[in-house]
Amino acid sequence: MTVRVLIVEDEPAVRRLLAYNLEAAGFEVAEARDGEEALRQIEELPPDLLILDWMLPGLSGIELCRRLRRRPATAALPVVMLTARVEERDRLRGLDTGADDYVTKPFSPAELVARVRAVLRRARPAMAGEVLTFADLRMDLASRRVFRGNREIPLSRTEFRLLRHLLENPHRVFERAQLLDRVWGLDADVELRTVDATIRRLRRALNAGGEPDLVRTVRGTGYALDLPEPAPEPLSAP
Ligand code: CA
């Protein structure tokens, strides 16, 4: 499965309806009954998109959305908010909730899936294509396979997430703390040197066939996916 959607809804019937239709549409689905449970799940394994009911016991959907927007790791997490009536949707649009789109209950499952896809396309254009490429590197998001040329590269879940993040943002330098945030998730109990160790393993896997190194180390800062500097002498004759 490619895209992971977290449904935050306290009504079991609506939650089941959403989960059923999203799974049928090919999404990987997780469920939370309230805002607190949602926050815990997001910290554990950040989803690609959140479907968030406005009316929740305890922490409201709006408050949860605002909290997520304030945290760097979830500031850009796409959110589709569910509202009870059209008037409420219009009122919510006026508030700055941070949601990317609103769907009014009762909704048609087909419409909801279409909205989810549209929000994903806007938020993460790379997902629409389902294949990320850079130089001779290719990541198929649907099958979760990575290739360098014709060679398939086996990666752990974390290495895959790290590479995916770099592939979605080529040439951009990320500090280790940023990578920690975006790849390992909120408040993960992981040290900065874990990032270095994972980069090391990723590099080893990517360059196992003796290919040029596409992961650039920016000393004292972090890492970027980049084309290597031209070598002073070719390593092998063409
Ligand atoms: Ca509700």
Residues whose N, C-alpha, C, O or C-beta is under 5 A from the ligand:
A	BS01	CA	D10 E11 D53 M55 L56
